[in-house]
Amino acid sequence: MSNVEELREQRPKAFIRLRGKTALERRTEWRWWKKLGYRVAEPDGITVLHEKEAIRRRVLEAFKNIDADVFLFGSQVSGTAGPYSDYDIGVLAKIKVEEGTIEIT
């Protein structure tokens, strides 16, 4: 089993911090981490969120004023996700939640 496969089996950290001194060094370092799901760079150019943490933060922000149950379902939850699988997010609320309340690209 390769190092990448071993790290995929572990629960991911919420974020990593790149150590490179220049943008090019950080970009080169980040390539390896992208394979593990660290895909969302923060504006500081050093902090990179794991995709699950980025989604969690956006969902919390989008629903901070809405009383709703938000849940994940599908292949990401069941452990059968492939390299191109998306995240399925469900919302259960007593009020109508407008389409586009959360947009994750």
N, C-alpha and C positions, 0 to 999 in steps of 0.2 A: 504494500500500500504506500502510495507517495505521500509526501508532506501535505500537499493540497487536500488529498482525500482524507487524511487523518484530521486535519483542521476542520473540514466540512462536517465531520461526525460530531465535533464538539459544539456546544452552544455558543453562538457568536457573541462577542463583546458588542456593546452598543455602538462604539466608535473606535477608531484608531487615530493616532497622530503620526503624520509623516515626518521623517527626520531629515530629509534632504534640505540642503541650504538654499538651493536655487529651484525655480519652478521646474526646470528640466529634470533635476534629480528627484524631486517629489513625484513628477509624472511617471518617471521610470519605476520608482518604488511602488506607486499606486497600481501599476499594471498587474502585478502579482496578486495584490489584495482584491482586485475586482473579481477575480475568479472565485473568491470566497463570499461575495455579496456586498463588499464595501464599495458602494457606487455613488453615494451622494456627498459631494464636497460642500463643506460649509464655506461661507465667505472669507474666512481667514486663510484659506488655501492650505491649511495644515491638518485640520480635523476632517475626517471622512467618516460619515455615518454608515452603519450597516443598513441595507435596504429595509429590513424589518423595523429598525429603530426610526428611520426616516418616516416610514408609514405610520408608526405609532404616534410620533410627534405631530404629524399633519392631522391625523384623526382626532387627537385630543384637542388641538387648536380649533378644528372645524366644528366640533361638537361641545365646546366649552360652555355654551349657553343653552344647550338643548338637552333635556332629560331623555336620554336614549341608551339603549343597549346596543353596543357595537361589537361585532364578532367577525372572526375570520372563519372561512370554511373552504373546502376544496382540497386540491392536491398539496398545497403548501402545508396545510394542517395535518392531512393524513400521512404525510411523509412520502408521497408518491410523485412529487414534483420533478419535472425534467428541467433541463437548462433554460428552456424558454417559457416555463410556466408563469402565469400571472398570480396576483393575490386577489382572492375573492373576499370582499368586505360586505357584510350584511348589517342592516340597521333596523332596529325595532323601536318605534317611538309612538307616543300617543298623539302627536301632532304630525302633520305632513312635513316631511323633510324635503326641501326643494332640491330638484335635480341640480347637480353642480355644486352642492354644499361643500363637497371635497373633490379636489381634482389633483390626482397624482400622475405625473408624467415621467 
